[in-house]
Amino acid sequence: MFDDRRDAGRQLASDLLRFKGQDPVVLALPRGGVPVGFEIAQALGAPLDLILVRKIGAPFQPELAIAAVVDGEKMELVLNEDLLRALSLSEDYVREQSVRQLEEIERRRRLYLEGRERVAIEGKTALVVDDGIATGATMRAALRAVRRRKPRRLVLAVPVAPPEAVGLLQAEVDEVVCLATPDDLGAIGSFYFDFHQVGDEEVRELLERAAPVQKHPNAPDAA
């Protein structure tokens, strides 16, 4: 059990201190992964950035991930082919939902990152962080997008995930650091005493506290 996401981040950080001298960058999935990533970034003296990724849920069961889309220099769409076939879902449905989720990604980009430069990760150690993993579909999309940015080493760090998800994701990274791998995961929140919904303002605050905001030269308030 973890007290809250920041406690989980501190516990993870103790296993990640060995990367401190390897030019690490912490990449968190908002919103729940940001408090976890904040503590890791603080412990390692590393910059904190975001990966904007959205799950595409099945009709009538939105929590069941049939695909995930992640923004970046090139959109990454990862499909759960088995579920798509089992549910007989059309390409049109996936395409329509992808557009909707990209709109939400763009909203979050403006809200969290407007005027802030993306942290470069090429040749560095990228630590991808969330507050937990259920199926791994969303995280797999995120990891593939990060890999395209050519980090020297790609590490997945999460407090809790089922063994099958860890096994699935090991092929996408150089290393997985996971503190708990229960066979019967249930809800991720059951592993936290405090699993409140992280709000947009909390994400913005932690990003501001993690490191000075770097502004694009053409940002409206740039000197």
C-alpha positions in Angstrom: 0.0 0.0 0.0 1.1 3.6 -0.7 -0.1 6.6 1.3 -0.7 8.5 -1.9 0.9 9.1 -5.3 3.8 11.2 -4.0 4.6 8.5 -1.4 4.7 6.0 -4.3 7.0 8.4 -6.2 9.4 8.6 -3.3 9.5 4.8 -2.9 10.2 4.4 -6.7 12.9 7.1 -6.5 14.9 5.0 -4.1 15.1 2.3 -6.8 16.0 4.8 -9.5 18.8 6.7 -7.8 21.3 4.6 -9.8 20.3 6.6 -12.8 21.1 10.0 -11.3 24.5 10.3 -13.1 23.0 9.1 -16.4 21.4 12.4 -17.5 17.9 11.3 -16.6 14.6 12.9 -17.8 11.3 12.1 -16.1 8.3 11.8 -18.4 5.0 11.5 -16.6 1.6 10.5 -17.9 -1.0 13.1 -16.8 -2.7 13.4 -14.7 -2.1 10.7 -12.1 1.5 10.1 -13.1 2.6 13.7 -12.4 2.8 13.6 -8.6 4.7 10.3 -8.9 7.0 11.7 -11.5 7.5 14.9 -9.5 9.0 13.1 -6.5 11.3 11.0 -8.8 12.5 14.2 -10.6 13.2 15.9 -7.3 15.2 13.0 -6.0 17.3 12.6 -9.2 17.6 16.3 -9.9 16.1 15.7 -13.2 13.7 17.7 -15.5 10.1 16.7 -15.5 8.0 16.6 -18.7 4.8 15.1 -19.8 3.6 12.5 -22.3 0.2 13.3 -23.6 -1.6 10.1 -24.3 -5.3 9.1 -24.3 -7.0 5.8 -24.1 -9.7 4.9 -26.7 -12.4 2.9 -24.9 -14.9 0.4 -26.2 -18.5 1.5 -26.8 -20.6 1.1 -23.6 -17.4 0.2 -21.7 -15.1 3.2 -21.9 -12.6 1.8 -19.3 -11.9 -1.1 -21.6 -9.0 0.1 -23.8 -9.2 -1.0 -27.4 -6.5 1.5 -28.5 -4.5 4.4 -27.3 -3.2 7.5 -29.1 -0.2 9.7 -28.1 0.8 13.0 -29.5 4.3 14.0 -30.4 6.2 14.8 -33.6 4.2 12.0 -35.1 0.9 10.7 -33.8 1.2 7.1 -32.4 -1.9 4.8 -32.5 -1.6 1.4 -30.8 -4.4 -1.0 -31.3 -5.6 -3.9 -29.2 -6.2 -6.2 -32.2 -7.7 -9.0 -30.2 -10.4 -6.8 -28.6 -11.1 -5.0 -31.9 -11.9 -8.4 -33.5 -13.8 -9.7 -30.5 -16.0 -6.6 -30.4 -16.3 -6.3 -34.2 -15.4 -2.7 -34.1 -14.9 -0.8 -37.3 -12.0 1.3 -38.5 -14.4 4.3 -38.6 -15.1 4.0 -34.9 -11.4 4.0 -34.1 -10.7 6.9 -36.4 -13.6 9.0 -35.0 -12.4 8.3 -31.4 -8.8 9.1 -32.3 -9.9 12.5 -33.5 -11.8 13.2 -30.2 -8.9 12.1 -28.1 -6.4 14.2 -30.1 -8.6 17.2 -29.4 -8.4 16.4 -25.6 -4.6 16.0 -26.0 -4.4 19.5 -27.6 -6.5 21.0 -24.8 -4.2 19.6 -22.2 -1.1 20.7 -24.2 -2.4 24.3 -24.1 -3.3 24.1 -20.5 -0.2 22.4 -19.1 2.6 23.2 -21.6 1.8 26.4 -23.6 5.0 28.4 -24.0 7.1 25.6 -22.4 9.7 23.8 -24.5 9.7 20.0 -24.8 12.6 18.6 -22.8 15.1 16.9 -25.2 15.7 13.2 -24.5 17.8 12.1 -27.4 20.9 10.4 -26.0 19.6 10.6 -22.4 17.9 8.2 -19.9 14.2 8.5 -20.3 12.2 7.4 -17.2 8.5 7.0 -18.1 6.2 7.2 -15.1 2.6 6.6 -14.2 0.7 5.9 -11.0 -0.1 2.3 -12.1 -0.9 0.1 -15.1 -4.0 -2.0 -15.7 -3.8 -3.5 -19.3 -0.8 -1.6 -20.6 -2.4 -0.5 -23.9 -2.1 3.2 -23.0 1.5 2.9 -21.7 2.6 0.9 -24.8 1.6 3.8 -27.0 3.5 6.2 -24.8 6.6 4.1 -24.8 6.7 3.7 -28.6 6.4 7.5 -29.0 9.2 8.1 -26.5 11.4 5.5 -28.3 11.1 7.5 -31.5 12.8 10.4 -29.8 15.9 8.2 -29.5 16.8 8.1 -25.8 20.0 6.3 -24.9 18.1 4.2 -22.4 14.3 3.8 -21.9 13.0 2.8 -18.4 9.4 2.2 -17.3 8.8 3.0 -13.7 5.5 2.4 -12.0 4.4 1.6 -8.4 2.0 -1.3 -9.4 1.1 -3.4 -12.4 -0.1 -6.9 -13.1 2.6 -9.4 -14.2 1.0 -9.8 -17.7 1.2 -6.1 -18.3 4.8 -6.0 -17.2 5.6 -8.9 -19.5 3.9 -7.1 -22.4 5.8 -3.9 -21.8 9.2 -5.4 -21.2 9.6 -5.7 -25.0 9.2 -1.9 -25.4 11.8 -0.8 -22.9 15.4 -1.5 -21.7 14.2 -2.0 -18.1 11.0 -2.1 -16.0 11.0 -0.9 -12.4 7.7 -1.9 -10.7 7.3 -2.1 -6.9 4.3 -4.4 -6.8 3.1 -7.0 -9.4 -0.1 -8.6 -7.9 -1.7 -11.4 -9.8 -5.2 -10.1 -9.0 -4.8 -6.3 -9.5 -8.4 -5.1 -9.4 -8.4 -1.4 -9.3 -5.2 0.6 -9.1 -6.7 2.8 -6.5 -7.0 -0.1 -4.1 -3.2 0.1 -3.6 -3.4 3.7 -2.3 -4.9 5.1 0.9 -5.4 8.4 -0.9 -6.2 8.1 -4.6 -8.0 11.4 -5.2 -8.5 12.6 -8.7 -5.6 14.7 -9.7 -6.8 18.0 -11.1 -5.4 20.2 -13.9 -4.3 22.8 -11.3 -2.2 20.3 -9.4 -0.5 19.2 -12.6 0.3 22.8 -13.5 1.6 23.5 -10.0 3.9 20.5 -9.9 5.3 21.3 -13.3 6.1 24.9 -12.2 7.7 23.6 -9.0 9.8 20.9 -10.7 11.9 23.3 -12.8 11.8 26.8 -14.2 9.5 27.1 -17.2 11.4 27.5 -20.4 9.6 29.8 -22.8 9.6 29.7 -26.6 11.2 32.8 -28.0 7.8 33.8 -29.6 5.8 33.2 -26.5 3.6 36.3 -25.7 5.3 37.0 -22.4 8.8 36.4 -23.5 11.3 39.2 -22.9 
